[in-house]
Structure formats: structure tokens, C-alpha cells
Amino acid sequence: MKVFTTRVIPEEGLLLMQRAGITVTQWTDQRELTLEEMIVKCNENDALFFAGGRKIDRPFMEQCRHLKVISLLSVGYDNVDVKAATELGLQVTNTPGVLSNATADTAFLLMLSVARKAFYQHKRIIKGEWGFSSPTANLGIDIEGKTLGIWGLGNIGTVMAKRCRAAFDMKIIYCNRHRNEAAEKALDATFVSFDELLQQSDVISVHTSLTEETKEKFNKDAFSKMKPSAIFINAARGGIHNETDLLAALQQGQIWGAGLDVTNPEPMKADNPLLNMPTVAVLPHIGSATLETRNAMSRIAAQNVIAAFEGKPVPNPVNHIYSL
């Protein structure tokens, strides 16, 4: 059996598939495949090991219906038309549960970086502006004892909440589709409405999936309800916030700052005004980018491929969101 990977993948997953007798062909160019190139490659292979931001839509899948599995090197699958895949009999899998710590750490990093204007201060050094110092210049804000609002208190959101409570004794409030009673007990977290989350939070950290319901949920209206001293953190999906509205909210002083590991659109252009704002920190979607986490993700994605080739139930299907 043969599998095509859209990136050079971490060694752990590669070796696992090779030891299972699978021939692995990797895309080594430092650019995205065109749709036509990906179709050609998939028609030469039996499975697709997918990493990247390209949309996997019905027209693509209709030309690649022979694939045993589309194994995603991610926990998110908003770029895949899972409904179409299910209707066409294509298995889609993901890599849940192994990137919670790394992604929460990235959100935590962004929160502190925004609060202390860290990225901006670093740029000042590069520009040769570290000279005369004033006790009233370039001040940040404290996080200790503040209120953290989590939108999406699942695995990643819970780790973020634990970090913030342990390090800074932050009060935890959250907004979910359903209550997380386990987290309420462990973190003394309080379930609130979305409007209450906006109004009460000193820091809002987004950890939900991108869906039609959550698309650009953080927009002009949402930012207008937040505290002028509030920090907005998004380490989930860029499409959850409206970036034009976010920029306006920052420029008008409706919120203090923003930390983004994901942008809308993505990648962000180098001339984006957000990159030069004192209370903004932007990272290039590195939430899961640790050696340990990416190897674990690669291993899980490989296990999904191997199970599909062996005719066994795949460990991490996403098709269950639709009935076959």
C-alpha cells in the first residue's frame, strides 16, 4: 500500500508506516501543491496524509474516491468537507488529545506577551531605541488575580485555565455550548453566557472549533462589549475573529490588546498594522509546534493510516459527525 504526504512529516509517523510495509511518498517542495498536483499524487497512492491549510472539498474527493483514508495531521478539520467525504464513503481522521499542552502554552505565552508589550519592546531594541528610560513609559498591565474568560472549555481551554489559575490565581469563567461540570469542580469555574463572558473577562482566550456558528463571532459588536483593559487571545482558528473589526477595536481603545497564533486571513501579510501595535503579539500558527507534540501527532495520523489499510476501525474518525 502507498501513502502520499503533503508535507515532510515528523519521523515517528514516517517510521511507523514504513515498518508496517507502507510506501511513503512525501511532498518536499516548500510550497503548497496545486489542486491538480494533489489529485495526480492521490491517484498514484492509496491514502492521503494531509498537513496544511488547503481546502479538501467535494470536487477533489470525487476524483479521489479510491482513497482508503484522508489522515489529517491536525485536530481541527474545518478545512475538510466531512459531510461530502462521508457521503462519498471516504474516511477522514484527525489527531486529538496530544496537542492540548503545547497549544495552551502558546495561548499563555501570548497573554503574557501582550500584557507586558513583549514583542513591541523587543522590536525597540532592534531599532536601537533602548536608551533613556522613564518610569512612566511603555508600561504593561498585571495579570495576577484577574478574570480569565475561556470560550470553549474543552481539553485545550482547560489546560489554559489550569495554567492561569495556578500561576496567577485568576478567576475562571467560561462559555460553552454545554456545561463542563468536571472543570467547574476542578477549577471553580463559572458558566456564563457569551455576553457575560465579554463583559466580565480581563482576558478572553478562544479555544473552540471554527464552525458556521463560531465564524467571526468576535466582531465589532463583541469587541464593543469588552473591557477597555481586556486582552483578546486566539490560538484556535483565525476565522473566529473578524480581523478588520479587531484592528478597529484596538485603534479605538475598546480593548487593551490581542495575542494571535492564528489570523484571518492566514498567513498574515507583512504590512499588516497589527504587527506594529505595542499591545499586539502575533505568532505564525505554531500552537502545536514542539518536537514532542508534532511527533505524537504524526504517530497518531500514521496509526489511522495503518488501521485503514488493515481494514480495522480507524482510531480517530471524524465522520461520526454525520451518519453514513
C-alpha positions in Angstrom: 0.0 0.0 0.0 1.1 3.5 -0.7 0.5 6.9 1.0 1.2 10.4 -0.1 2.0 13.1 2.4 1.6 16.8 1.6 4.5 17.8 3.8 7.7 16.3 5.1 6.3 14.7 8.2 7.9 14.1 11.7 10.0 10.9 11.8 7.9 9.0 14.3 4.9 8.6 12.0 7.1 8.1 8.9 9.0 5.2 10.5 5.8 3.7 11.9 4.2 3.5 8.4 7.4 2.2 6.8 7.7 -0.6 9.4 4.2 -1.6 8.5 5.3 -2.1 4.9 3.7 1.1 3.6 5.5 3.0 0.8 5.5 6.7 1.8 6.0 9.5 -0.8 6.5 12.9 0.7 6.0 16.3 -0.9 9.3 18.1 -0.3 8.8 21.4 -2.2 8.4 24.5 0.1 5.1 25.5 -1.5 1.5 24.3 -1.4 0.5 21.7 -4.0 -1.9 22.9 -6.6 -5.3 21.1 -6.6 -4.3 19.4 -9.9 -1.0 18.2 -8.4 -2.7 16.8 -5.3 -5.2 14.9 -7.4 -2.5 13.4 -9.5 -0.5 12.4 -6.5 -3.5 10.9 -4.7 -4.4 8.9 -7.8 -0.9 7.3 -7.6 -1.5 6.4 -3.9 -3.9 4.6 -1.7 -4.1 7.1 1.2 -3.6 10.9 1.8 -1.6 12.0 4.9 -2.6 15.7 4.9 -1.0 18.7 6.5 -1.6 22.3 5.5 -4.4 24.7 5.1 -5.7 23.8 1.7 -9.4 23.1 1.4 -10.4 19.4 0.8 -13.7 19.8 -0.9 -16.2 17.6 -2.7 -14.8 18.2 -6.3 -11.4 17.0 -5.1 -12.8 13.9 -3.3 -15.0 13.0 -6.2 -11.8 12.5 -8.2 -10.1 10.6 -5.3 -12.8 8.3 -4.1 -10.4 5.3 -4.1 -8.5 6.6 -1.1 -8.6 4.4 2.0 -8.4 7.3 4.3 -7.6 11.0 4.5 -5.5 11.2 7.6 -5.2 14.8 8.9 -2.1 15.9 10.8 -4.3 18.2 13.0 -7.0 18.1 15.5 -9.1 20.6 13.5 -10.9 19.6 10.4 -12.7 22.8 9.4 -10.9 22.8 6.1 -12.5 19.4 5.1 -16.0 18.9 3.7 -16.6 16.0 6.1 -20.2 15.7 5.0 -19.2 15.2 1.4 -16.5 12.7 2.4 -19.0 10.7 4.4 -21.4 10.7 1.5 -18.7 9.5 -0.8 -17.5 6.8 1.6 -14.2 8.4 2.4 -12.8 8.0 5.9 -11.4 11.2 7.5 -9.3 11.1 10.7 -7.6 13.6 13.0 -5.1 13.7 15.9 -7.0 14.7 19.0 -5.7 14.8 22.6 -2.0 15.3 22.1 -1.6 19.0 21.4 -3.5 20.4 24.4 -0.5 21.3 26.5 1.5 22.8 23.6 -1.4 24.9 22.3 -2.4 26.1 25.8 1.2 27.1 26.4 1.1 29.2 23.3 -2.0 30.9 24.5 -0.4 31.5 27.9 2.7 32.9 26.1 0.6 35.3 24.1 -1.3 36.5 27.1 1.9 37.5 29.0 3.5 38.9 25.9 0.5 41.2 25.3 0.2 42.2 28.9 3.9 43.3 29.0 4.2 44.5 25.4 7.0 42.0 25.0 7.0 41.8 21.2 6.9 45.6 20.9 9.7 46.0 23.4 11.9 43.5 21.6 11.4 45.5 18.4 12.5 48.7 20.2 15.9 47.0 21.0 16.3 46.1 17.3 15.6 49.7 16.3 18.2 51.0 18.7 15.6 52.6 21.0 16.8 51.0 24.3 18.3 54.2 25.7 16.9 56.7 28.1 14.4 55.1 30.5 11.3 56.7 32.0 9.3 55.2 34.9 6.1 56.1 33.1 6.9 54.8 29.7 6.0 51.5 27.9 4.1 50.2 30.9 2.2 46.9 30.8 -0.6 45.5 33.0 -0.7 42.9 35.7 -2.5 39.6 35.2 -2.5 38.5 38.9 -6.0 37.9 40.3 -7.7 39.0 37.0 -10.6 37.2 35.4 -9.9 34.7 32.6 -12.8 34.0 30.2 -12.5 30.8 28.2 -14.6 30.4 25.1 -14.5 26.7 24.5 -13.6 25.0 27.8 -12.5 21.6 26.3 -9.1 20.0 26.5 -7.0 22.9 25.5 -9.2 25.5 27.2 -9.0 23.5 30.5 -5.2 23.3 30.3 -5.0 27.1 29.7 -7.3 27.7 32.7 -5.2 25.5 34.9 -2.1 27.3 33.9 -3.6 30.7 34.7 -5.2 29.7 37.9 -2.0 28.1 39.2 0.4 30.9 38.1 -1.7 34.0 38.7 -4.7 32.9 40.8 -7.0 34.0 38.0 -10.8 33.7 38.4 -12.1 31.3 35.7 -15.4 31.9 33.8 -16.3 30.1 30.6 -18.9 29.9 27.8 -19.6 26.6 26.1 -22.4 25.0 24.2 -22.7 22.6 27.2 -21.6 23.0 30.8 -18.3 21.4 31.8 -19.1 20.3 35.3 -15.7 18.5 35.8 -13.9 21.7 35.0 -16.2 23.7 37.3 -15.3 21.4 40.2 -11.5 21.3 39.4 -11.1 25.0 38.6 -14.0 26.6 40.5 -15.0 27.8 37.0 -18.3 29.6 36.4 -20.5 29.0 33.4 -21.7 32.3 31.8 -23.4 33.5 28.7 -21.4 34.9 25.8 -22.3 38.4 26.6 -21.3 37.9 30.3 -18.0 36.5 29.1 -17.4 39.6 27.1 -18.4 42.0 29.8 -16.6 40.3 32.8 -13.3 39.0 31.3 -10.0 40.7 31.7 -8.5 38.1 29.3 -10.6 36.2 26.8 -8.9 33.1 25.4 -10.5 31.3 22.4 -10.3 27.5 22.2 -13.4 26.5 20.2 -13.7 25.0 16.7 -14.4 27.0 13.6 -18.0 26.4 12.5 -20.7 28.4 10.9 -21.9 29.2 14.4 -18.5 30.5 15.6 -17.3 32.1 12.3 -16.3 35.7 13.1 -18.1 35.6 16.4 -15.6 38.1 17.7 -16.6 41.1 15.6 -17.3 44.8 16.1 -20.3 44.0 18.3 -18.4 41.6 20.5 -15.3 43.8 20.9 -17.6 46.8 21.9 -18.9 44.8 24.9 -15.4 44.0 26.3 -13.5 46.0 28.9 -11.1 48.7 27.6 -8.4 46.9 29.6 -9.2 43.4 28.2 -6.9 41.2 26.2 -8.2 39.0 23.4 -6.3 35.7 22.7 -7.0 33.4 19.7 -5.0 30.2 19.5 -7.8 28.3 17.8 -8.7 29.3 14.3 -8.3 32.7 12.6 -11.8 32.7 11.1 -13.3 33.0 14.6 -12.4 36.7 14.7 -13.0 39.5 12.2 -9.5 41.0 11.8 -10.7 44.3 10.5 -13.0 44.7 13.5 -10.2 43.7 15.8 -7.9 46.3 14.4 -10.5 49.0 14.8 -11.2 47.9 18.4 -7.5 48.2 19.2 -7.1 51.6 17.5 -10.2 53.0 19.2 -9.2 51.7 22.6 -12.1 49.4 23.0 -9.8 46.7 24.2 -6.2 46.7 25.6 -4.5 44.2 23.3 -4.6 41.0 21.3 -2.5 37.9 21.1 -2.9 35.8 17.9 -1.5 32.5 16.9 -4.0 32.3 14.1 -5.0 35.1 11.7 -7.9 36.0 9.4 -6.8 35.6 6.6 -3.8 33.3 7.1 -1.0 33.8 6.6 -0.9 37.4 7.7 0.7 39.9 5.3 4.0 41.5 6.5 2.5 45.0 6.2 -0.5 44.3 8.5 -0.8 47.2 11.0 -1.4 44.7 13.9 2.2 43.7 13.7 3.5 47.1 14.8 1.0 47.8 17.6 2.5 47.9 21.1 -0.1 45.7 22.7 -0.3 43.0 20.0 1.6 39.8 19.7 1.3 37.6 16.6 2.7 34.2 16.0 2.7 32.1 12.7 0.3 29.4 13.9 2.8 27.5 16.0 0.4 26.2 18.7 1.4 22.6 18.3 4.9 23.2 17.1 7.0 21.3 19.6 9.2 18.3 18.8 7.3 16.1 21.2 3.8 17.2 20.1 4.4 17.0 16.4 5.9 13.5 16.7 2.9 12.4 18.7 0.5 13.9 16.1 2.5 12.1 13.3 2.3 8.8 15.2 -1.5 9.1 15.6 -2.0 10.1 12.0 0.1 7.1 10.9 -1.9 4.8 13.2 -5.0 6.0 11.4 -3.5 5.1 8.0 -2.3 1.7 9.2 -5.7 0.8 10.6 -7.4 1.8 7.4 -5.0 -0.3 5.3 -5.6 -3.3 7.6 -9.3 -3.0 7.4 -9.7 -2.2 11.1 -11.7 0.6 12.6 -9.7 3.8 12.5 -8.8 5.1 16.0 -9.8 8.7 15.4 -12.6 9.1 12.8 -14.3 12.4 12.3 -17.1 11.1 10.0 -19.2 10.3 13.1 -20.4 13.9 13.0 -22.5 12.7 10.1 -24.4 9.5 9.7 -23.1 7.2 7.0 
